[in-house]
Amino acid sequence: MEQVYVSYPSLDENKRHGAQQAGTQSETTQDKLIISNERPWKPWRSARSRIRGWAIRVQNAMLCLAGLEWYCYAALGVLMALMSFVMDLTVAKLLRAHHWLYSCLEGHKLLQFLCWTLYPACLCALSTSFSHSICPQSAGSGLPEMRAILSGVQLPDYLSLSNLFAKLVGLICTLSAGSSVFLGKVGPFVHLSNMVGAYLHRMYASACGTKQRRTQGDMLVVASAVGVASCFGAPISGVLFSIEVMGSHYSVRDYCPCFFAAVCGALSYRLLAVCSGEQETVNALFKTRFPTEIPYQPPEILFFALLGLLCGAVSCVYLFSHRWILRFVRANKLISRFIATEKTLYSGFVAFLLALVTFPYSAGSSMASQLTMRQLICSLLESTQWNSISHNATLLEESQQSLWQEWSPPGSSVYKTLGCFLIIKLWLLVLACTLPLPAGYFMPVFIYGAALGRFLGEGLAYLFPNGISPDTLSVINPGGYALVGAAAFAGAVTHTLSPALCALEMTGQSTHVVPILIATLISNAVSRSKHQPSFYDGISLIKKLPHLPSLIRACPKLSSVQIGRFVAPAGAVLQRGEKMAGVQNVLNNSTESQFPVVDTHESPTLLGTVTRDQLQAFLLEIQTEVLCKSLEDVCHIKPATLQLSPETTVKQVHCIMSVVREQRVFVTENGKLCGLITWKEVRSSAGKHTNTHTHTHKHTS
């Protein structure tokens, strides 16, 4: 046992101290005390050492197979799949509880009315109250903000754990309100995936330290793909979604990590469905059984193209209405003040109005309002012809348990129900977009497009009961038109092609690849005409987020605007020969973490930058020395490798700052410092020209 000897005062000294203290302490008789520094005894020391050794070996073996970031990608996919599955399970139970309560009140219309309207109203009010009380940034989709973050803008609290918890609980409450509110989960779930990805990256950075090979932006791009893949079990469309919607610049090195994490998320999501007994094997989310021998006749290609035109035209109406109502809510002082002070009451009131319209004993009987979101898409994708079944007694008895009967109530035809659904749901969805709660808008748009395609398919089946070509025994499949319409309308609203691939992956139906692509391309061409912004671009414009692709679509001239008029002052500037007094003055009067260094104040040629820590170390060093040194003698001036010219355009600045993920860049002319550009200046320059373009367009029209 190791011993340490500590010296104490001698006996005579102790006596003198004891006399002064009047015998309050006992006299010490030893001059030295033996103290042991041996660690306290712990049980099973050998077993713990063996376990620690095996853990180190496993860790080394795992790191030999792949880097730590790949295990973070896999963990991200599995975690998001588990979160998606638990969310779906919870929402399904709450929806079944609502349906059970409503069916128990059969025969009491007043109580059924209160159950139908108050249940979603209370859930929407709870969603709004809970999310805003914990983190106000949790409201909405979150995708426009995430696009700005991926371009390099820093938005506080959008990736925090409090936002994660608030958005998760709020989204469950929103989805549990049912199809009366008609909102989805894709957008918020992608935001949730990004928040989990940001947290995993912080763990990865703390584990790797300075050896990390991936930035937070790389992890967020991967998380965007995982969010879509974990919602629908569609990994390929998830990767395409992250390319089209989320990032204005896509790095090729993110391609494999995106696919790897998306496959992990999609496979885990489908395996959880198998383990829970929901499905027998890994299968598509909305499995369809269309005829494979002759899925459609060649002349039907023209009708699929017509459906693309129809979806594009209707999407223009929807996008215009969506932008108009958001601007109206913000511009109207009474409504904006009411929403700012009484968000919970506003959400409950709007949800009550939506449920009032969809009440089964009112207009809801003509729009299949008792079907859930999942039942809506499953029924619309059925391959049978509803109109022919309703007029055939034999087929009617065989399909008593089918969901199509909700679309053909007694005394009403299929065409009337689909027509009412298309007309009423469009405006209800526009109104639901004003709710200040966590909600997604992709799935409602997807279902609406399916109803649009189903309406055209049922009409063609009525006009051509034996098929378009009399030579072939192939009848028209309205479910195929619903599938094409869903992809085309969702693609037109978002200005992307990923919904086409998502529709194929969700249904497992590869026979309609060509019609889906044709209709989606045509609908995109129509919706993009006259530089109309997409759904997410419109939200970015209204919220004034610095996402340049959205701004350029609204104002094409913005791409040629130069930044010389928007350069901000560089702030505190140091010269290379700065002394102690000047450095002390800069530190006292500025809160910046980095300062530019020029040759002299008279000739401000930019040399580089120094950090606040370097300046503080400079002050400490020169205080201990007699000779007064200058800044360049002590501090290492880091060269400013990235400099912009005043003639650089706003588009070029946005591209550079997005790729290198810089928050500010110095502007120089002939090497002399002119100022700097931050995201604030990019946002203000883009906003001024966009507002000018909007006002000019209004006066012209």
N, C-alpha and C positions, 0 to 999 in steps of 0.2 A: 504493500500500500504506500502510495506516494505521500510524503509528509512535507508540510510547509511550516516554517518557524517564523512566528511574528513576535517582535520585540515589544516589551511593555516597560513602563517606568520602573525604576529600582525600588527597593523596599523603603529606603530613606525618603525618597520623593513621595511615595505613597503616604508615609506618616505625616509629612508636612502638609499634604493636601487634606489628609484626614483631620488634622488639627484645625485647619481652616474651616472645614465643613462640619465640625462638632460631631464627629463620629457617625455621620449619616450613611456612610458607605463602609462596608467591611474591608479590612486591609487585605491586600493581595500578597500571598506568600510565594507565588511562583513568578519567575521572570520571563518564562516562555510558555506559550500555549500551542499544542499540536492540533492543527485543523486538517481534516480530511477533505480533499476535493473529489472524491470518488462519486460517480453518478449513482442515483438511487437505483435499487434493484428492480428489474422488470422480468416478468415471467416469459417462458418460452423464447429465450433469446436465440437459440440455435434455429428454431423453426421459423422465426421471423426473418432471420438473416437468409435462410434458404429461400423463403418466399420472395424476399427482396431481390435476390440473385436471379431467380427465375423471371421475375417481372422485368428486370433489366435485359435479360436475354430475349424475351418476347418483344420488348420495345425495339431492340436493335434489329431483330429479324423483320419486324413490320416496317421499320424505316429503310431496310434494305430493299424491300419489295416496292415501296412507293414513298413519296415525301409526305410530310405531315399534312400538307394542304389537301391531298387526295382523301385522306380520312375525314377531314373537315367537310369536304364535298359530300361524301357518303353519309356522314352524320346529318348534314343539312337535309338531304333527300328523305332519309328515314324519319327525322323529326317532323318535317312538314307533312309527310304522308300520314303519320300518326295524328297530327293536329287536324288534318282535313277529315280523317275518318271519325275521330271523336266528335268533331263539329257536326258532321252529317248525322251521326247517331243521335246526338242531343237534339238537333233540330227536328229529326223525324219523330222522336218521342214527344216533343212539345206539340208538333202538328197533329199527331194522333190523339193527344189529350184534348186539343181543341175540337177535333172532329167528333170524338166520343161525347164531349159535353154538349155539342150542338145536336147530335143525334138523340141524346137522352131527353132533350127538351122538345122532342117532336110533338106537335099539336099545340104548343104554346108559342105563337108567332112573336109575341112581344119579347119573351125571354130569349127566343132564338135570335131576334134582331139585336138585343143587347149583347148576347154572347158573340155574335158575328162581328159586331162593330167595336165593342170595348176591348176584346182580347187583343187584336192587332194594335189598337190605339195605345193601350197600356204598355205593350211590348216596345213599340216605337218610342214612346215617352221615356221608358226605362233605358232604352239604348242611348238616347240623346243625353239624358241626365247623367248616366254612368260615365259615358265616354268623355263628356265635356268637363265633368267634375274632376276627373283624373288627369286627362291630357286633351286639351281642346283641339290639338292637331290630328286627333284620331278620326275626326269626322270626314265623310266623303270617301272617294275611291282611294286616294293616295297615289295613284299612278302618275298624274301630272307632276306632283312634287318629287316623286322618285326619278322621273326623267330629268328634272332639273338637278337633282343631287348627282346623278350619274354623269351629267355634263360638267360637273366640278363645283357647283354652287353648294354652299354650306347652309342648310336649313336646320335651325336648332330644334331638338326634341323629336324630330321625325323618325329617328332610329333608336329612340330610348326604350328601355324596358317598361317604363310606365305607359308609353304609347302602345307597346305590344299587348300588355294586359288589358288596357281600355278598349283597344280595337277588337281583340278576340272576344271579349264578353259582349261588347256592343254589336258585333256582327252576328253572333248567335241569336241575340234578341231580334235583330232585324230580319234574319231569315226565318225565324219562328213565327213572324207575322203572317207568313203564307203568301199565296198568289194574289191576295187582295192588294197588298202593297206592291207586289211585282218587282222585287229587287233581287240581285244575285250576290255572289261572293267572290268572283274572280279577281277584280281589282283590289279590294282590301286584302285578299289572301296573298296576292303578289307582294303587297306592302308588308304583310306579316312575315313572309319569307325573307324579304330584304332585312327586316329587323333582326330576325334570327341569324341571318348570314352576317350582319354587322357584329353581333355578339360573338359568334364563332370566330370571326376574324380577330377580334380583340384577344380572345384566348390563344389563337394561333400566333399572334404577334408577341404576346407575353411569353409563350413557350419558346419561340425561335429567337427573339431578341432582334439583333441586327442582321441575322442570317435569313430573314423572311424573304421569300421569292415572289410573293403575291401581295398586291395592294388591296385596300378595301374596295376600290372600284371593281377589281376583277371578281371579288366575292359577290358583290351586289349584282353583277351581270349574270353570274351563275344562279344566284337566288331568284332572279326574275324568271328564268326558265323553269326552275324547280316549282315555283308557285303555280304556274299553269299545269305542269305535268302532274302535280299532286292533286289538283282539282278534278281533272278528267281522266287521269291515267294515260295522258297523251304526251310522250316525251319529245317527239319530233316537232310537233306544233309549238310546244313550249320553247324550244330553242329558237324556232323561227319567230315566235312572238318577242323574245328578248332582243332579237336583231332588228325587227321592224318597228316595234313600239317604243322600247325602252331606251335604246342607245342611238345617238346620232352618229357615233363612230364606233365601229365594232372591231375589236382586235382579234386576229385569227388565232392567237394563242388561247383565247377563251373558248374556242369551239369544242375541243375535246372535253374540258372540264364541264361545260354546259351539258353536253350529251351524257356524260358519266353521272352527274348529279341528277339530271332529269330522269334517266332510266332507273336510278336507285329510288327516286320518289314515286314514279309511276308503278314500278313493280311492287314496292312496299304497300302502296295504296290498294292495289288489286289483291295482293296476298292477304291483307287484313280483311277484305270482303270475303275471301274464301274461308279464313279462320273463324270468322263470326257466323258462318253458315248462310250468308246472304247469297253466295254463288257457289256452284260446285267446282269451278275451275277458274283460272285466270282468263277473263273475257273482257270484251268491250263494255263500256259503261252503259250505253244504250244500244244493245245488240239488235240489229235488224235482220230480217230474213226476206230480202227481195229476191225475185226470180233471177237466176244466174244465166240461164240459157239465152234468153232474149230480154235483157233488163229494160231496154227501150228501143224504139224503132228509129232509124236514121232521120226521118222527117221531124221527129220530136226535138232534134237539135235546135231547130228554129224556135220552137216554143220555149226551150231552155234559155236561148238568147233573149227572147222576149221577156222572160221572167227576170233576167239580169237587168234589162232596161227598166222594168217596173220597180224592182228593188232599189235601183239607183235613184229613180225619181222620188219614191217615197222616203228614202233616206235623206234627200235634200230637204224635204218638208220637215222631217223629224229634227235634223240638225239645226235648221233655221229656228224652229220653235223652241228647241232646247236653249240656244244662245239667247233668244229673245226673252224667255221667261227668267233666265238667270240675270240678265241685265235689268229687267223690270223689277225683280225682287231687290236688287242692289240699289237701283235708282229711286224707287218709291220710298219716301222717307218714313211713311207710316209702317209699311211692312218691314223695312230694314231695321227700324227701331224696335219693332215687336220681336223680330227674330233675335236681335242682339241681346234683348233683356229677358225674353221668355222663350228660349229655344225648346224647352221641354213641352210647354203648352202648344207651341206651333206644330211640333212633330205629332203630338197626340191629336190635334185638330185635323191636320191634313190626312193622317192615317184613318181617322174616323170618316172623313169625306170619301176616301178611296173605298173603304169597306161599305159605306152606305150605297155607293153606286153598284158594287158587286154583290149586294145581298141577293141570295137565291130567289127570294119572292119579289124582286124588282128586276132591274136590268141584268142581274147576274144569271138569271135563268136562260138568257139568250147568249151567254158567252162562256159557258162551262166554268163557272167561278168556283165550283166545289173541288176542282182538280188542283193538286199541288203542282209546283213547278216541274218536278220530275214526271208526274203523270201527264202533264200537258205535252211535254216533248215526246214521251213514249207514245201517246195516243196520236199525235200528229204524224209520227213516222210509220204508222201502220200501213201496210201495203194494200189492204183491202179497200174497196170502193164503198164509202159510207152510204152514198145515195142509192146504190144498187142493193145494199143490204136492207135498208129501210123499206124497200118495196118488194122484198122477197121474204115470205113468211118462213120458209125453211131455213134460210141463212140467219134470219132474225132470232129464231129459237136457239140456233147453235152458238150465237155470240151474245148471250144474255149477260155474261160476266165481263164483257169487253168495255173498255173506257170510252169507246166511240159513242155510246148512248148519251153521254153527257153533252155531246155536240149535236144531238138530235132529240131534244126533249119532246114530249107529246105536244102536238099542235104547232110544231116549228120544224123547218127544214134545215138541212146541213148548211146550205148556202146562207140562210139568214143568220144562223149562229156564228159562222165564220166571218160574215160581213160585220155583224155587231162587234165581234171580238176585235177585228182590225180597226174599226172606227173608234171605238171607245177606249181600247187599251192604249192606242197611240197617245191620246191626250192624258190619260191617267199616268202613263210612264213619264211624260213631260212634267207633269205636276209632281210626281214622286222624286224627280231629280232635285227638287229644291229642299228636300228633307236634310237637316243638318245632323246626319248620323252615319256611321260606317255602313257603306252599301256599295255593291258592284252593279254594273249596267250591261255587262257582256251577255249574260244568260237571258235576261229579258229581251234584248235585241235579237238574240239567236232564236228564241221561241216565236217572237213576232214574225221574223222572216220565214220560219217554218209554217206559220199560219197563212202567210201570204202565198207561199208556194202550194200549200194544201188547197187553198181556195181556187187557184188556177188549175191544179191537177184535177180536182173534183169537177170543175167546169168542162175541162177537156174530156173527162170520162163520160160526162153526160152527153156531150156532142158526138163523141166517137165511142159508143158502147162496145164495139167489136175491135177497137184499135184503129189507128190511122191508116195503116196499109191493109187492105182486105186480103192480100195474098198470104200474110203471116197470121197465125193464131196467137196474137200477143195483145193483151188488153193494156190499157194505160194504168200505170202505177202511181197513184196520187202521193204515196209516201216518198217516192223518188223526187217528186217536185217539191215536197216539203223539205227534204234534205238539201236540195239545191238552193231553195229560197233562204233557208237558214244561213248557209254559208255566204250567199251573195249579199244578203242584207247586213249581216254582221261585218263582212268585209267592207261594204260601202260606208257604214257608220264609222268604222275605225281606220279606213283608208289603208287596209292591209290585206295580204293574201293568206295569212296564217289561219283565219277561220275556215278556209277551204280544207286545209290539211287537218285541222282540229275536228271538223265534221266527219272526215273519213276515219280518223282514229277513234272517235267516240262511238261510232256505229259499227266499225269493222266492215264497212260496205265499200269495196274497191271497184265495184262495177260502174259507179257514177263519177269516176275521176274526171273524165273529159267534160261532161255537162257542168260539174261544179266549178271547174277552172274557167270555162267559157263564161258562165254567168257571173262569177266573181270578178273577172277582169272587166266585163262590160259594166257591171254596177260600180266598180271603182272608177272607171273612166267617166261615168255620168256624175258621180258624187264629187270628183275632183275638179270638175269643170269650173271655170271662172275663179280659180284659186280659193275654193271654199274650204275652210278648216275642218278637220275631222272632229270627232267627239272630244278626244283628249286635247287636241289643239285649241278647241273653243274654250275649254276650262282653263287652259294655260293663259290664253289671251285675257279672259275675264279676271283671273287672279293676278295677272301681270307677272307671271313667272318668266325668268330669263331663259326660255327654251327657244333658241333661234329658229329651228325648223318650223315651229308653229307660227312664229312672227313673220317669217318670210312668206309662208303660204297666204297670210292675210295681207302682207305688204311686200310684193316682189322687189320694189325699189330699194328696200332696206339692205339688200346684199351689196349695193354699191356705195353706201354711205360711209364716209371716212370718219375716223375717230378723233381727228385733230381738234374738233370743237368740243369734245367731251372729256378731254384729258383733265384729270384731277391733280392738284398740287402734290408734289412729292413729300410734303411735310418736313420733318426735321432732317436736314442734310448735313453731313460731316465732311470736312476736307481732310486730305491725307495727312496734313501736318497739324491736325487738331491737338490742342493741349488739354490739360486737366480741367481747366475752367469751362471750356466749351463742351467737353464730354459730360461733365457734371450738370451743366445747364440743360443739355438734351435729355438726359435721363430723368431730370426733375420735371420737365415740361411735356414729356411725351410718354405714351403708354404702348408704343409700338414694340414689337419683338425683334424687328429687323430694320436697319437704317442704311440708306444709300451713302456711298462714299465717293466724292468727286475730287478732282485734282485741286482746284481752288474754287472759292465762291465766285470769283471774277470770271474764271474759265471753267464752268461746271462740266468737265468731261467725266463721264461716269466710269469709275474704276471697278466698282463691285459693291458688296454689302458686308456689314458686320452685324452680329447679333447683340442683343442686350446683355447676355451673359459675358460676351467678350469685353464689352465696355466696362462692366462691373469688375471683371478681372483686371482690366487696364488700370482702373482707379486704385485697386488694392496694391498693385505692383509698384506704381509710381509713388505711392505714399511711403513705401519702405526704402526708397532710394533717394540719394541726394540729387543726382542728375535728373533733370526734367526731360523725359522722353516724349515723343509725339506718338500719334495714333498708329502710324505705319511701322514704328519701331517695335511695337508690342503685339498688336492685333494682326491676325491673318485676314486680309481682305479677300473675300471670296468673289471671284469674277462673276459679273452678271452675263451669263451665257445667252440669256433670252432677252432681246430688246425689240421693241416695235417702233415703227416710223409713224409720224402723224398722218401719212397718206394711207396707212393700213385700213382696210374696210372693216366694218362691224362683223361681217361674216367670217373674215379671216381671223379676227381676234377671237371670236367664239370658237372657231375650229381649233386654234392653237391652245387656248386655255382649257378646252374640253379634253384634248388629247394628253397634254402634259399635266392636267389637273392642278393648275396654279390658281391661287386666289387673287393675285395681283401681278402685273407685268409693267416694267418701266418703259417709258416712251422717250426715245432720244432722236435728235436731229443732228446729223453730222457728228455723232458721238457725244453731244452735249445733252444733259438731262433736261427734259421738258416737263415731266410729270409722270404719272402712273395711271394705269387702267385697272379697275377692279370690276367685279360682277355688278356692283351698283351702277357704275357708269355704263356698262353694257345694257343693263336693264333700262336705265333712263333714256339712253339714246334710242333703243328699240321702241320704248313706249311712246316717245314723242312722235316718231315717224309713223307708228301704227295708228295713233290717235288722229294725226293729221290726215292720214290716208282714209280713215273711217269717216271723218267729218266731210272730207271732199267727196267721198262716194255717196254719202247721204244727200249732199246738196245737188250732186249731179243727177241722182235718181229722182 
